[in-house]
């Protein structure tokens, strides 16, 4: 498994296992422990979550696993996020909203560490763009958490290029990643200029929904069908699978994306890992890029 050093102190596996559906998998704690060990065997050592996932319950499930097997902690990297206050039976918010104030960020970080029984976070992200964000205040909170040894690195999620640049300046160029949606049918960040901004700062993005939430292989919408047929065609050329080709397409880009696999299926995770053995041609990358009909070359 290829790894990427996102800061001097933090190195992530290039393929990341997402745990946002962990509560839905109905795992017993031992199943979670075994699943994480199998991921590690595949070279996938980085696990992604957020405080709101599973109705604020996923971090607790991870914490149970780390209590069951404390030796896991030093073999993995944990990524979590804050900044969304979700209306929930377990929270008193009247409406869902964003909150990136100093006290919220610090309190959420400490709560996440306590829930996961992990001692520190390898990477802590601001989950969504907040229209009320005070960039200097957010930068101060993240700086203080790092200085206290509670987090090793920090970044953002779903930030457009303008908001990324603003917080990047406030933090003194310390943002380690931007977790964004990219797939062969999602080109928002190509078209916004974010990919160029990330390369400018030598920042490697984490990628959520790399298979468009599975719609690449299940939807009958013409857009998805066209991409699926192209992935099947290229997979035949490489004696591979369409799913693996989709991941190879992401890995090919020079920004060095880090795709997140969100499935509980180790076979699906293996298909993602197999992408490192596929050598797409430059033209094949563009075949996939234009397959949906959304992108046009000038």
N, C-alpha and C positions, 0 to 999 in steps of 0.2 A: 504493500500500500504506500502510495506517495503521501508525504506529509508537507505541510506548508507552515513556515514560521511567520506568524502574523505580527509578532513583536519579538524583541530580544529574548523574552522569557516564556513565550507561549507558542507552542507548535501543535497544530491540529491535523487530524487525519483528513485527507482530501475529500473522502466520502464521509458524510456525517449521518449518524442515526438520529432521526427525530422521534421524540417521545410524546408529542402532543396528544396522540390518541391512546396513550398507555392505559388510562382508566377504562376505555372502551374495550380493551383487549381482555379484560377480566382475568388478568394474571394473578396467581398467588405470588407471594414475595419470592419464593424459590424459583418460580418461573421467570420472574424479572431478572433475578441474579443469573440464572442459566442463560437467558437471552443476551444479557450484557457480555457474558463470557464468550458466547458464540460470536458476537460482533467483534470482540477483541481478537479472536482467532482469525477472523477475516481481515484484520488490520484496521478495523473501524473502531477507533478509541475515543472519538468525540461524540458527545450526546447533547442534543438540543432540547430545551424546554422553555417554559415561561411561567410566571406566577399565576396567570389566569387559566392555564391549560387544565382541562379536566375539571372545570368549575372550581379552580384553585386547589385541585387535589393531586395533580401529577407529581409535584415536587415532594409531597409526603410519601408517595409510592417509591420514588427514587431513594428517599431517606430510609425507608424500611429495608430496601435492598442493601444499602451501604451499612446499615446496622447488622444485617444478616452476615455480610461478607465485607468487613472493614478493609481488607486488603485490596478491594476493587478501586478504592479512591485514588491511589497513586498510579493506577494503570490507565486512568481515563482523564478526559478533559470535560468539564461541565460548563455548559452555556445556558444562561437563563436571561429573562427580560423583565423589564418593569415599565410603567408609564400608562397602562390602561387600568382604569377602575371599572370593572364590569359589574353590571347589575346582577345580583346572584342571591340565592337563599342564604349563603354563608357570609354575605357582606351587606352593609346597611345603606349602600348608595341608592338614591332615588332614581337616578338615571345613569347609564353608562357614559363615561367621559374620560378624558386624558388628564394626567397629573404628573408633571415632571418638575415639581418643586423640590427644593433641597431635602426637606424632611421626608417626603414621600420616597425619593430615590434611596436615601440612606436606610430608612426603616424597611423598605422592601428587600434591599440587599441582605440585611441582617436576618429578616424573616426567611428568605429563601435558603440561606446557609443553615439556619436552624432546622427548617423542614427537611432539608436534604442530608443533614448530619455530615456535611462535607468539609467544614472548617474554613473553606475559602472557595471562591468562584474563579475558574480559569478565564472566563469571559462574561462580561455583564453588558447587556444591550438596552438602549432605550427603544421600546417596542414600536412606537408609532410617532409620526409627526404630530406635534402638539401645537395648535395655533396660539397657545398662551406660553410657549416655551421662552424662557429667559436663558439664552445660551451661556452667559457667564455663570449663572447660578447652577445650571446643569454641569458645566465644566468643573465648577468648584466641588460639587457633590462627588463626581466621579474621581476627581483628583484626591479628595480626602479619603475615599474608600480604598483607593490604591495605596496611598501612603500608610493607611492603617493595616495593610496586608490582607484585607478582606477580598479584594479582587486582584487578579494579575494583569488583566487588560480590559479595555472597554470599547464599545462601539455603538452602532445604531442599527435599526431595522426599518425598512420601508421609507427611508429618507430620500427625497428628490435631490438633484445636484445642488440646488441653491441652499437648501437647509443643511445638507451635508457640509458644504463649504463653510457655512456660518458657524456650525458647531466645531468643525475641524479647526477653524481659526481660534475660536474661544479656548479650545483645549490645547493649543500649541502643537497641532498636528499629531495628536495622540489617538485618534480614532483608528481602531484596528480592523474593523470590517463594517460592511453595511449588508444586512440580511435582506434580500430582495427576491421578488418572484421573476423567474425567467424560465421559459420553455420554448419549444419550437412553434408555439402559438401565442407567446407573450413577449412583446418586443418593446414595452414601455420604456425600459431603461437603455435600450439601444437608441431609441428615438429622442429621448430627453437629454442625451449627452452625459448621463451618469457614468456609463462605462468608461468614457474618456476621462472624466473627473477622477474616477477610482484609479485608473492607470497613472494619471498625473501624480497622485499621492502614493502610488505603489501599495494600494489597498486591495486585498482580494475579497470579493463578496461571497457570502454564504447564500445558497440558492434554495428557496422553498418552492414547493409544488413544481418540481422539474418535469413531471409527467402530466402537468395540468390537472392535478387531482385525479389522475387515472383516466381522464376523458380522452386522452390520446388513443386509448385502446378500447374504449367502451362507447363513445358517443357516435351517433349517426349523423351529426351535423356535418355538412359537406366540408367545412374547414378542417375538422379533425380527421375525417376520412381521407382527405388528400394528403395530409401529413402522415397518417398511418401507412398509406400505400407507399409513400416515398421511403419511410423507415423500413418497411418490409423489403422493398427493392434493394436498398443499400445493405440491409442485414444479409440478404442472400449472397451478395457479392463478397461479404466478409465472413461468411459461414458463422454468423452471429445471430442475435435476436433483436427485434425492433426496440425493445426496452434498453438493451445495452447500447445500441446505436444512439438513442436519445441522450443517454448520459455521455457518450463519447463526443457528441456534438457540443455539449456544455464544456467538457474538459478541454476541447480544442482551442477555445478562445484565449488570447494572450493575457487577459485580465486574471486568469487562473481562478476560475470559479470553484467553489466548494459545495457541491450539491448535497441536499439533505434528503435521505430516503425516509419516508414516513410510515412504511409498512411494518407489520409484525412478522412478515414472511422473510425468513432468512434466504430463501431462494430469490426473492426480489432484491434483497441486499446484495447477494452474490452476483446478480445480473448487473447491478450498478458497478460493483468492483471489477467485473470483467471488462468494463469500458477501457481500462488502462491497456488492455491487450489489442485494442482496435486502433488501427492507424488510418483515420479518415484522410482522404485527399482534400486539398484546398477546395476543389470544385464540389466535392460531395458535401462539404459544410454549407456551401451556398445553395446546393440543391435543396437541403433541408430548410435553410433560411427563407427561401421564397416559396416553399411548397404550399403553405396555407393560403397564399394569395394576398396576404396582408402587406408583405414587404416587396417593394419594387426597386430594381436597380436602375440607376439613371446613367 
